[in-house]
Amino acid sequence: MPDRCLLYYITDRTAFPGDESIRRCRLLEKIHEAALAGVDYIQLREKHLPTRDLESLAKEAIAILQELRTENHELKTALLINSRTDVALAVEADGVHLRSEDISPKEVREIWSLCGACAHARQLSPRDPLIAVSCHSPAEVAQAAAGKATFAVFAPIFEKKDAPAAQPTGLARLAQACQTNIPVLALGGITLTNARSCLQSGAAGIAAVRLFQESNIADVVQELRNL
């Protein structure tokens, strides 16, 4: 098992009740809560938002993280934008999360270099943005490693109640994927009960939506880090 379990909160404002303004406020509260609890990465995965609204939301999230970092330099939570390298650059995010059909990590770095990475991103990583890649097979994890992604997110490990048709990869394939020379985070149907089995299979950490968003994040972080 890893010495320190990496934690990745993936956002979904549509899971909150209420109108759009209420959902937005609840999401920003959860981002604040996750950063205070010491979550390593947050993926802003509001993929159906218009670009202008996504940029606005991302800027608010970054402002929250920057304020918390100013108050406590030990807080290192990084914000990644789902799929949109252009938005990540525009709002000075720490990096981007790539879907399997997106551009390659190499192309992200080329764009980042040409456009000029933000000052904070350079502080975290002098040369490169943080790049996560969604993977669904060991071969895709190997490809992400070859492209020098920061880490891979392997999914779905377990059957998900809201997507029963999605074929889970299972722990054996997770273990195979984790033999690649890149940190692999487990995603999909992860609970506090089965998270240990993912780490024992070689995962460097846990990625989740509901595990973080529907719970007291500080309690979840403590339990996961104590596994």
N, C-alpha and C positions, 0 to 999 in steps of 0.2 A: 504494500500500500504506500501511497505517496507520503512524504514527511508532512506536507501541508496540502490539504485538499483545496484546489482552485474552485471558485464558485462563480457562476455566470447566471445572472438574472435576465431573462428574456421578457420584455414587456408586452402586454396586451391590454390596452385601455378599454377595448370593447367588452371585456369580461366584467367590468364594473357596472353597477346599475346606475340609472340616471341619464340625463341628457349629455351632450358632448362636453359642455363646460364642466359639469360635475365629474365626468370620467377623466377629463384632462387634469383636474385638480387632484383627484385620487391617485392618478398615475404619478404625478410629480411628488406627492407625499410618499409614495412607495419608493421612488428613486432616492429621496432623502433618507428614508428608513434603511434602504439597502446599503447606501454609502456609509452611514453611521455604524451599521452592523459589520462592516468590513468585507462586503462582497467585492470580489476582485474586478469583475467586468459586468457592465450592463449593456445589453443590446437593445437599442430603441427600434422595435420591430413593428412600427405602426405603418405597415406597408400600403394601406389603402388611403392614407392621407394625401391630399394634394401637396405638391412640393412646397408651396408657401407655408402651409400649415405645419408640415413636417419640420421645416427649418425653424419656424417659430417655437415649436415644442422642444426641439433639440437645443435651441439657445437657452430656453428656460432651464432645461435639465443641466446643461453645462454650467450655468450660473449657480445652480444649487451645489454642484460638485466643487466648483472653484471656491465658493464661500466656505464650504466645509473643510477644504484643504487649507485655506488660510487660517481657519480656527485651529486645525489640528493637522500638522504636517505628516502625521503617521497615516492619515487616510489617503489611500492610493487608488481608489475606485476609478476605472477608466470607462469612458462611454464610446461604444461602437454603434455606427449607424447601419441598419440592415440594407444591404445591396447598393446603396447610393453613395458612391465615392464622391460624386460632385457635392452632395449635401454635407458629407463628412468634412470635406475641405472648406466649404462655405461657412460652416458654423464652428470650425476649429475643434472638431471632435478628435478623439485619440486614435480612431481607426475605423475600420469597416468590417462588417460581417458579410461574407460572400455566400450566396446560394450556389448549388452545384452547377447551375446553368449560367452563372455570372462570368464576368471577365476573370482572368487569372490573377493570383497574387502579384506576379511579375508586372502585369499591366497596371495594377493599382499603384505599385511603387513608382512606375514610370510616370503616371499621371501626377502622383503626389510630389515627385521631384520637380516636374515641369511647372506645376502650379505653385509650389513653395509650401511646404508643410508648416503648420502653425507653430508658434513659439512653444506652447505647452506640449504639443506632440514631440517636438524636438527635445524638450527637457526629459520626457519619458524614454524616448528612443532617438538618439541623435541622427540616425540615418533613415529609419523606416517607421511607417505607421504600424499600429497593431492590426493584424489581419487574421480573422477567424474564418474558417471554411466549413460549411455543412457537408457532411459525408455520410454515405449510406452503404458503403462497402469498404473492406480493407484496401482495395485497389484505389479507391478515391482518397483514402487517407494517405496512401503512399504518394499519390499525385500531389496532394496538398503539401506534404513534406518536401517533395522535390521542388515545388514552387516556393519553398521557404515561407510558408504561412506561419503565423505565430503559434496557432494551435488549431486543432480540428475538433468539430463537434459531431459525434457519431450517434445516429438515430435511425429509427426508434428502437431503444433497447427492449422495452416491455410494451405489451399491448396497452393502448390508450383508450379510455372509456369514450372519449369524444371522436375517436377515429378507429373503430374496431376493424375496419377493412384494411388498415395499414399493417403490413406484415412485419412483426418485430424481428429485429436482427438477432437478439438473444446474447447471452453472456459469452458464448464460445466465439462468436464472430467479433465481439468487442475485444476479447482477449487477443485475437489474431490482429485486429487493427492496432492495438496498443503496442505491438512489437515493432511498429514503425518508429523512426527517430523523430517524433514530434509529440508534444503533449496532446492527449485525446481526452475530451470531456464527454461524459455519457449524458444522453438526452432521451426523453420519451418514456412516460409512465414512471418516472423516478419518484420514490417516496422515502421517508426516513427509514422505513423498514427494509427496502431493497437497495438503498444507496451503498451499503457496505459491500455487497456482492459486486457492484460495479468497480469499486476501488480495489477489491481483492483480485479482480480480473485484469487490473493494470491501468484503469482510468486514472488520469491525473486530477480529475475533479468532476463536478456535477453541474450540468446546465438544466434549467427548468423555468417554466412559466408559473404554473399554479403552486408548486411547492413553495415558492417565495411569495408570490402575489396574494395567495389566499391564507397566509399565515403570518404570525409575528416573525419577521425576518431575523431578528436578533436571536430568537430561540432556535430557529432552523439552522442558522450559521453555527451556533454553539454546538448543536447536536452533530452536525456534519463534520465539524472540525475535531470533535471528540471521538469519531469513529476509529 
